[in-house]
Amino acid sequence: MVTTARTPTKQQLDASSLYVDLLEEAKVRIAGIDAAISGRMGLPVLLTREFSYLQLRMLCEVIALGCLTAHGEIRASQAAKLQKEYAADKIIGRLEELHSNFYPHAIRLSITPGHAHFDRLDSGFLTKAELIKLYGKCGDQLHRGSLKKLLATGRRTQPPNFADIAGWTNKIITLLNQHHIASFDNLSHFICMLKRSESGDHAAVAIALSPLPE
């Protein structure tokens, strides 16, 4: 069978460029969480938790917007209502209806001259269900709470324990560090890296296209 090589479309190139920008934003927010929970910001425990959960909430939205960006070839994803949506859970829910395999797959990438291979990770990353759960938890954390809750908990000082925040952050890092997103027709693929190397280079997205039969 004769096959025809393809090159990325302008839409795909534009989407990959925007996706890189989102990954760079994610890196800044992840660094902010690390600075907060390590004490380098000098914030009280309560403000550290609030700041960190705000960044986690924003990271959920960055991931959701990245999914929407990567699947711009799906006509329904261009609907005005979805294009204006910012809530991560709503974006994820709508994309689920349009394309069940829309969510990023965490991978381990191996690159040798002239060849790239990746294996999917089975665990340790933020799953689609966990993103929805975390987004809701962030909303709860970013409210002061009711008077009833205040009376029940009293005026106790919170201990400086940020294990939950670190756990969520590590799951996000594992997801974004190296991941793969397949198009609706499975003929186009985004291979994404939070950093090109351990030296701290910029984020990168490579577009892989399956050849079409002639």
CYANA upper distance limits for C-alpha pairs under 8 A (distance plus 0.5 A):
  1 MET  CA    213 PRO  CA      7.40
  1 MET  CA    214 GLU  CA      8.15
  2 VAL  CA    213 PRO  CA      6.46
  2 VAL  CA    214 GLU  CA      6.02
  3 THR  CA    211 PRO  CA      6.42
  3 THR  CA    212 LEU  CA      5.93
  3 THR  CA    213 PRO  CA      4.72
  3 THR  CA    214 GLU  CA      5.56
  4 THR  CA    211 PRO  CA      5.99
  4 THR  CA    212 LEU  CA      5.69
  4 THR  CA    213 PRO  CA      6.49
  4 THR  CA    214 GLU  CA      6.23
  5 ALA  CA    210 SER  CA      8.26
  5 ALA  CA    211 PRO  CA      5.41
  5 ALA  CA    212 LEU  CA      7.26
  6 ARG  CA    209 LEU  CA      7.10
  6 ARG  CA    210 SER  CA      8.09
  6 ARG  CA    211 PRO  CA      6.60
  6 ARG  CA    212 LEU  CA      8.02
  7 THR  CA    209 LEU  CA      7.80
  8 PRO  CA     12 GLN  CA      6.44
  8 PRO  CA     13 LEU  CA      6.97
  8 PRO  CA    207 ILE  CA      7.62
  8 PRO  CA    209 LEU  CA      7.87
  9 THR  CA     13 LEU  CA      6.80
 10 LYS  CA     14 ASP  CA      6.51
 11 GLN  CA     15 ALA  CA      6.54
 11 GLN  CA     72 GLY  CA      8.30
 11 GLN  CA     73 GLU  CA      8.50
 12 GLN  CA     16 SER  CA      6.58
 12 GLN  CA     70 ALA  CA      8.45
 12 GLN  CA    207 ILE  CA      8.44
 13 LEU  CA     17 SER  CA      6.74
 14 ASP  CA     18 LEU  CA      6.79
 15 ALA  CA     19 TYR  CA      6.53
 15 ALA  CA     69 THR  CA      6.31
 15 ALA  CA     70 ALA  CA      6.61
 15 ALA  CA     72 GLY  CA      8.01
 16 SER  CA     20 VAL  CA      6.74
 16 SER  CA     70 ALA  CA      7.72
 16 SER  CA    190 PHE  CA      8.13
 16 SER  CA    205 VAL  CA      6.51
 16 SER  CA    206 ALA  CA      8.20
 16 SER  CA    207 ILE  CA      8.22
 17 SER  CA     21 ASP  CA      7.07
 17 SER  CA    205 VAL  CA      8.22
 18 LEU  CA     22 LEU  CA      6.94
 18 LEU  CA     69 THR  CA      7.91
 19 TYR  CA     23 LEU  CA      6.82
 19 TYR  CA     66 GLY  CA      6.36
 19 TYR  CA     69 THR  CA      7.22
 19 TYR  CA     70 ALA  CA      7.74
 19 TYR  CA    205 VAL  CA      8.01
 20 VAL  CA     24 GLU  CA      6.72
 20 VAL  CA    203 ALA  CA      6.30
 20 VAL  CA    204 ALA  CA      6.40
 20 VAL  CA    205 VAL  CA      6.92
 21 ASP  CA     25 GLU  CA      6.78
 22 LEU  CA     26 ALA  CA      6.70
 22 LEU  CA     62 VAL  CA      6.79
 22 LEU  CA     66 GLY  CA      7.20
 23 LEU  CA     27 LYS  CA      6.81
 23 LEU  CA    176 LEU  CA      8.32
 23 LEU  CA    194 LEU  CA      6.56
 23 LEU  CA    203 ALA  CA      6.73
 24 GLU  CA     28 VAL  CA      7.06
 24 GLU  CA    194 LEU  CA      7.96
 24 GLU  CA    202 HIS  CA      7.71
 24 GLU  CA    203 ALA  CA      6.69
 25 GLU  CA     29 ARG  CA      6.90
 25 GLU  CA     62 VAL  CA      8.43
 26 ALA  CA     30 ILE  CA      6.57
 26 ALA  CA     59 LEU  CA      6.65
 26 ALA  CA     62 VAL  CA      7.42
 27 LYS  CA     31 ALA  CA      6.61
 27 LYS  CA    194 LEU  CA      7.91
 28 VAL  CA     32 GLY  CA      6.70
 29 ARG  CA     33 ILE  CA      6.90
 29 ARG  CA     55 GLN  CA      6.32
 29 ARG  CA     56 LEU  CA      8.46
 29 ARG  CA     58 MET  CA      8.48
 29 ARG  CA     59 LEU  CA      7.68
 30 ILE  CA     34 ASP  CA      6.87
 30 ILE  CA     55 GLN  CA      8.00
 30 ILE  CA    169 THR  CA      7.57
 31 ALA  CA     35 ALA  CA      6.68
 32 GLY  CA     36 ALA  CA      6.69
 32 GLY  CA     52 SER  CA      8.21
 32 GLY  CA     55 GLN  CA      8.16
 33 ILE  CA     37 ILE  CA      6.68
 33 ILE  CA     51 PHE  CA      8.16
 33 ILE  CA     52 SER  CA      5.73
 33 ILE  CA     55 GLN  CA      7.35
 33 ILE  CA    169 THR  CA      8.45
 34 ASP  CA     38 SER  CA      6.43
 35 ALA  CA     39 GLY  CA      6.90
 35 ALA  CA     40 ARG  CA      5.68
 35 ALA  CA     41 MET  CA      6.54
 36 ALA  CA     40 ARG  CA      6.55
 36 ALA  CA     41 MET  CA      5.80
 36 ALA  CA     42 GLY  CA      8.00
 36 ALA  CA     43 LEU  CA      7.65
 36 ALA  CA     48 THR  CA      6.28
 36 ALA  CA     51 PHE  CA      8.14
 36 ALA  CA     52 SER  CA      7.45
 37 ILE  CA     48 THR  CA      6.99
 37 ILE  CA     49 ARG  CA      8.48
 37 ILE  CA     52 SER  CA      8.17
 37 ILE  CA    162 PHE  CA      6.94
 37 ILE  CA    166 ALA  CA      8.48
 39 GLY  CA     43 LEU  CA      7.48
 43 LEU  CA     47 LEU  CA      6.49
 43 LEU  CA     48 THR  CA      6.14
 44 PRO  CA     48 THR  CA      6.56
 45 VAL  CA     49 ARG  CA      6.76
 45 VAL  CA    158 GLN  CA      7.17
 45 VAL  CA    159 PRO  CA      7.72
 45 VAL  CA    160 PRO  CA      6.25
 46 LEU  CA     50 GLU  CA      6.83
 46 LEU  CA    158 GLN  CA      7.57
 47 LEU  CA     51 PHE  CA      6.41
 48 THR  CA     52 SER  CA      6.49
 49 ARG  CA     53 TYR  CA      6.52
 49 ARG  CA    162 PHE  CA      8.04
 49 ARG  CA    165 ILE  CA      8.38
 50 GLU  CA     54 LEU  CA      6.59
 50 GLU  CA    141 GLN  CA      7.35
 50 GLU  CA    142 LEU  CA      6.62
 51 PHE  CA     55 GLN  CA      6.91
 52 SER  CA     56 LEU  CA      6.74
 52 SER  CA    165 ILE  CA      7.55
 53 TYR  CA     57 ARG  CA      6.54
 53 TYR  CA    138 CYS  CA      6.00
 53 TYR  CA    141 GLN  CA      7.35
 53 TYR  CA    142 LEU  CA      7.70
 53 TYR  CA    165 ILE  CA      7.87
 54 LEU  CA     58 MET  CA      6.75
 54 LEU  CA    138 CYS  CA      7.35
 54 LEU  CA    142 LEU  CA      7.60
 55 GLN  CA     59 LEU  CA      6.56
 56 LEU  CA     60 CYS  CA      6.79
 56 LEU  CA    134 LEU  CA      8.45
 56 LEU  CA    135 TYR  CA      8.37
 56 LEU  CA    138 CYS  CA      7.57
 56 LEU  CA    168 TRP  CA      8.36
 56 LEU  CA    169 THR  CA      7.81
 57 ARG  CA     61 GLU  CA      7.00
 57 ARG  CA    134 LEU  CA      8.10
 57 ARG  CA    135 TYR  CA      6.22
 57 ARG  CA    138 CYS  CA      6.17
 57 ARG  CA    139 GLY  CA      8.15
 58 MET  CA     62 VAL  CA      6.63
 59 LEU  CA     63 ILE  CA      6.65
 60 CYS  CA     64 ALA  CA      6.75
 60 CYS  CA     88 ALA  CA      6.56
 60 CYS  CA    131 LEU  CA      6.89
 60 CYS  CA    134 LEU  CA      8.34
 60 CYS  CA    135 TYR  CA      6.92
 61 GLU  CA     65 LEU  CA      6.50
 61 GLU  CA     86 TYR  CA      7.29
 61 GLU  CA     87 ALA  CA      7.04
 61 GLU  CA     88 ALA  CA      5.23
 62 VAL  CA     66 GLY  CA      6.50
 63 ILE  CA     67 CYS  CA      6.83
 63 ILE  CA     88 ALA  CA      8.39
 64 ALA  CA     68 LEU  CA      6.89
 64 ALA  CA     88 ALA  CA      5.80
 64 ALA  CA     89 ASP  CA      8.44
 64 ALA  CA     91 ILE  CA      6.72
 64 ALA  CA     92 ILE  CA      6.67
 65 LEU  CA     69 THR  CA      6.55
 65 LEU  CA     86 TYR  CA      8.21
 65 LEU  CA     88 ALA  CA      8.08
 65 LEU  CA     91 ILE  CA      8.11
 66 GLY  CA     70 ALA  CA      6.57
 67 CYS  CA     71 HIS  CA      6.81
 67 CYS  CA    102 PHE  CA      7.22
 67 CYS  CA    103 TYR  CA      6.98
 67 CYS  CA    104 PRO  CA      7.92
 68 LEU  CA     72 GLY  CA      6.97
 68 LEU  CA     77 SER  CA      7.41
 68 LEU  CA     91 ILE  CA      8.04
 68 LEU  CA     95 LEU  CA      7.99
 70 ALA  CA    181 ILE  CA      7.91
 70 ALA  CA    183 SER  CA      8.28
 70 ALA  CA    190 PHE  CA      8.09
 71 HIS  CA     77 SER  CA      7.65
 71 HIS  CA    102 PHE  CA      7.96
 71 HIS  CA    183 SER  CA      6.94
 71 HIS  CA    184 PHE  CA      8.02
 72 GLY  CA     77 SER  CA      6.63
 72 GLY  CA     78 GLN  CA      7.22
 73 GLU  CA     77 SER  CA      8.26
 73 GLU  CA    183 SER  CA      8.36
 73 GLU  CA    184 PHE  CA      8.49
 74 ILE  CA     78 GLN  CA      7.84
 74 ILE  CA     98 LEU  CA      8.39
 74 ILE  CA    184 PHE  CA      7.71
 75 ARG  CA     79 ALA  CA      8.03
 76 ALA  CA     98 LEU  CA      7.98
 77 SER  CA     82 LEU  CA      7.01
 77 SER  CA     83 GLN  CA      7.79
 77 SER  CA     95 LEU  CA      7.99
 77 SER  CA     98 LEU  CA      8.44
 78 GLN  CA     82 LEU  CA      7.42
 78 GLN  CA     83 GLN  CA      6.66
 79 ALA  CA     83 GLN  CA      6.63
 80 ALA  CA     84 LYS  CA      6.71
 81 LYS  CA     85 GLU  CA      6.84
 82 LEU  CA     91 ILE  CA      7.42
 82 LEU  CA     94 ARG  CA      8.43
 85 GLU  CA     90 LYS  CA      7.97
 85 GLU  CA     91 ILE  CA      7.23
 86 TYR  CA     90 LYS  CA      8.43
 86 TYR  CA     91 ILE  CA      7.76
 87 ALA  CA     91 ILE  CA      6.85
 88 ALA  CA     92 ILE  CA      6.55
 88 ALA  CA    132 ILE  CA      8.07
 88 ALA  CA    135 TYR  CA      7.70
 89 ASP  CA     93 GLY  CA      6.51
 89 ASP  CA    131 LEU  CA      8.45
 89 ASP  CA    132 ILE  CA      6.10
 89 ASP  CA    135 TYR  CA      7.59
 90 LYS  CA     94 ARG  CA      6.67
 91 ILE  CA     95 LEU  CA      6.66
 92 ILE  CA     96 GLU  CA      6.55
 93 GLY  CA     97 GLU  CA      7.15
 94 ARG  CA     98 LEU  CA      7.10
 95 LEU  CA     99 HIS  CA      6.40
 95 LEU  CA    100 SER  CA      7.91
 95 LEU  CA    102 PHE  CA      7.33
 96 GLU  CA    100 SER  CA      5.44
 96 GLU  CA    101 ASN  CA      8.16
 96 GLU  CA    102 PHE  CA      7.48
 99 HIS  CA    184 PHE  CA      6.82
101 ASN  CA    182 ALA  CA      7.89
101 ASN  CA    184 PHE  CA      8.10
102 PHE  CA    181 ILE  CA      7.36
102 PHE  CA    182 ALA  CA      7.46
102 PHE  CA    183 SER  CA      7.92
102 PHE  CA    184 PHE  CA      8.01
103 TYR  CA    128 LYS  CA      7.35
103 TYR  CA    181 ILE  CA      7.28
104 PRO  CA    175 LEU  CA      8.03
104 PRO  CA    179 HIS  CA      6.52
104 PRO  CA    180 HIS  CA      6.08
104 PRO  CA    181 ILE  CA      5.46
105 HIS  CA    120 ARG  CA      7.17
105 HIS  CA    121 LEU  CA      8.15
105 HIS  CA    175 LEU  CA      7.70
105 HIS  CA    179 HIS  CA      5.78
105 HIS  CA    180 HIS  CA      5.63
105 HIS  CA    181 ILE  CA      6.94
106 ALA  CA    120 ARG  CA      6.40
106 ALA  CA    121 LEU  CA      6.06
106 ALA  CA    125 PHE  CA      7.29
106 ALA  CA    174 THR  CA      7.40
106 ALA  CA    175 LEU  CA      5.37
106 ALA  CA    176 LEU  CA      7.45
106 ALA  CA    177 ASN  CA      8.19
106 ALA  CA    178 GLN  CA      6.48
106 ALA  CA    179 HIS  CA      4.82
106 ALA  CA    180 HIS  CA      7.04
107 ILE  CA    118 PHE  CA      6.59
107 ILE  CA    119 ASP  CA      5.88
107 ILE  CA    120 ARG  CA      4.74
107 ILE  CA    121 LEU  CA      5.73
107 ILE  CA    175 LEU  CA      8.47
107 ILE  CA    178 GLN  CA      5.99
107 ILE  CA    179 HIS  CA      5.54
107 ILE  CA    180 HIS  CA      7.26
108 ARG  CA    118 PHE  CA      5.88
108 ARG  CA    119 ASP  CA      5.80
108 ARG  CA    120 ARG  CA      6.88
108 ARG  CA    121 LEU  CA      7.33
108 ARG  CA    178 GLN  CA      6.91
108 ARG  CA    179 HIS  CA      8.33
109 LEU  CA    116 ALA  CA      7.70
109 LEU  CA    117 HIS  CA      6.39
109 LEU  CA    118 PHE  CA      4.82
109 LEU  CA    119 ASP  CA      7.21
109 LEU  CA    178 GLN  CA      7.41
110 SER  CA    116 ALA  CA      6.30
110 SER  CA    117 HIS  CA      5.67
110 SER  CA    118 PHE  CA      6.42
111 ILE  CA    115 HIS  CA      6.51
111 ILE  CA    116 ALA  CA      4.96
111 ILE  CA    117 HIS  CA      6.88
112 THR  CA    116 ALA  CA      6.71
124 GLY  CA    171 LYS  CA      6.33
124 GLY  CA    174 THR  CA      7.10
124 GLY  CA    175 LEU  CA      8.50
125 PHE  CA    170 ASN  CA      8.15
125 PHE  CA    171 LYS  CA      4.79
125 PHE  CA    172 ILE  CA      6.66
125 PHE  CA    173 ILE  CA      7.98
125 PHE  CA    174 THR  CA      5.46
125 PHE  CA    175 LEU  CA      5.22
126 LEU  CA    130 GLU  CA      6.38
126 LEU  CA    131 LEU  CA      6.82
126 LEU  CA    168 TRP  CA      8.13
126 LEU  CA    171 LYS  CA      5.28
126 LEU  CA    172 ILE  CA      5.88
126 LEU  CA    174 THR  CA      7.96
126 LEU  CA    175 LEU  CA      6.36
127 THR  CA    131 LEU  CA      6.66
128 LYS  CA    132 ILE  CA      7.13
129 ALA  CA    133 LYS  CA      6.84
130 GLU  CA    134 LEU  CA      6.39
131 LEU  CA    135 TYR  CA      6.51
132 ILE  CA    136 GLY  CA      6.90
133 LYS  CA    137 LYS  CA      6.74
134 LEU  CA    138 CYS  CA      6.54
134 LEU  CA    168 TRP  CA      8.45
135 TYR  CA    139 GLY  CA      6.97
136 GLY  CA    140 ASP  CA      6.99
137 LYS  CA    141 GLN  CA      6.70
138 CYS  CA    142 LEU  CA      6.68
139 GLY  CA    143 HIS  CA      7.41
145 GLY  CA    149 LYS  CA      6.90
145 GLY  CA    150 LEU  CA      7.59
146 SER  CA    150 LEU  CA      6.86
147 LEU  CA    151 LEU  CA      6.60
148 LYS  CA    152 ALA  CA      6.74
149 LYS  CA    153 THR  CA      6.69
150 LEU  CA    154 GLY  CA      6.25
150 LEU  CA    155 ARG  CA      8.20
162 PHE  CA    166 ALA  CA      6.73
163 ALA  CA    167 GLY  CA      6.49
164 ASP  CA    168 TRP  CA      6.82
165 ILE  CA    169 THR  CA      6.62
166 ALA  CA    170 ASN  CA      6.57
167 GLY  CA    171 LYS  CA      6.91
168 TRP  CA    172 ILE  CA      6.92
169 THR  CA    173 ILE  CA      6.71
170 ASN  CA    174 THR  CA      6.63
171 LYS  CA    175 LEU  CA      6.76
172 ILE  CA    176 LEU  CA      6.64
173 ILE  CA    177 ASN  CA      6.03
174 THR  CA    178 GLN  CA      7.93
175 LEU  CA    179 HIS  CA      6.96
176 LEU  CA    192 CYS  CA      8.20
176 LEU  CA    193 MET  CA      7.38
176 LEU  CA    194 LEU  CA      6.44
177 ASN  CA    192 CYS  CA      8.32
177 ASN  CA    193 MET  CA      5.95
177 ASN  CA    194 LEU  CA      5.19
177 ASN  CA    195 LYS  CA      7.44
178 GLN  CA    191 ILE  CA      8.01
178 GLN  CA    192 CYS  CA      6.13
178 GLN  CA    193 MET  CA      5.05
178 GLN  CA    194 LEU  CA      6.94
179 HIS  CA    191 ILE  CA      6.58
179 HIS  CA    192 CYS  CA      5.74
179 HIS  CA    193 MET  CA      7.12
180 HIS  CA    189 HIS  CA      7.38
180 HIS  CA    190 PHE  CA      6.15
180 HIS  CA    191 ILE  CA      5.28
180 HIS  CA    192 CYS  CA      6.65
181 ILE  CA    189 HIS  CA      6.19
181 ILE  CA    190 PHE  CA      5.61
181 ILE  CA    191 ILE  CA      7.26
182 ALA  CA    186 ASN  CA      5.96
182 ALA  CA    187 LEU  CA      8.00
182 ALA  CA    188 SER  CA      6.57
182 ALA  CA    189 HIS  CA      5.10
182 ALA  CA    190 PHE  CA      7.03
183 SER  CA    187 LEU  CA      6.91
183 SER  CA    188 SER  CA      5.75
183 SER  CA    189 HIS  CA      6.56
187 LEU  CA    209 LEU  CA      6.35
187 LEU  CA    210 SER  CA      5.53
187 LEU  CA    211 PRO  CA      8.31
188 SER  CA    207 ILE  CA      7.59
188 SER  CA    208 ALA  CA      6.38
188 SER  CA    209 LEU  CA      5.17
188 SER  CA    210 SER  CA      6.88
189 HIS  CA    207 ILE  CA      6.19
189 HIS  CA    208 ALA  CA      5.53
189 HIS  CA    209 LEU  CA      6.86
190 PHE  CA    205 VAL  CA      6.81
190 PHE  CA    206 ALA  CA      6.30
190 PHE  CA    207 ILE  CA      5.41
190 PHE  CA    208 ALA  CA      6.98
191 ILE  CA    205 VAL  CA      6.06
191 ILE  CA    206 ALA  CA      5.57
191 ILE  CA    207 ILE  CA      6.84
191 ILE  CA    208 ALA  CA      7.88
192 CYS  CA    203 ALA  CA      8.21
192 CYS  CA    204 ALA  CA      6.37
192 CYS  CA    205 VAL  CA      4.90
192 CYS  CA    206 ALA  CA      6.93
193 MET  CA    203 ALA  CA      6.09
193 MET  CA    204 ALA  CA      5.75
193 MET  CA    205 VAL  CA      6.85
194 LEU  CA    202 HIS  CA      7.82
194 LEU  CA    203 ALA  CA      5.08
194 LEU  CA    204 ALA  CA      7.21
195 LYS  CA    200 GLY  CA      6.50
195 LYS  CA    201 ASP  CA      5.90
195 LYS  CA    202 HIS  CA      5.93
195 LYS  CA    203 ALA  CA      5.08
195 LYS  CA    204 ALA  CA      7.31
196 ARG  CA    200 GLY  CA      7.81
196 ARG  CA    201 ASP  CA      5.94
196 ARG  CA    202 HIS  CA      6.74
196 ARG  CA    203 ALA  CA      6.47
196 ARG  CA    204 ALA  CA      6.75
197 SER  CA    201 ASP  CA      6.48
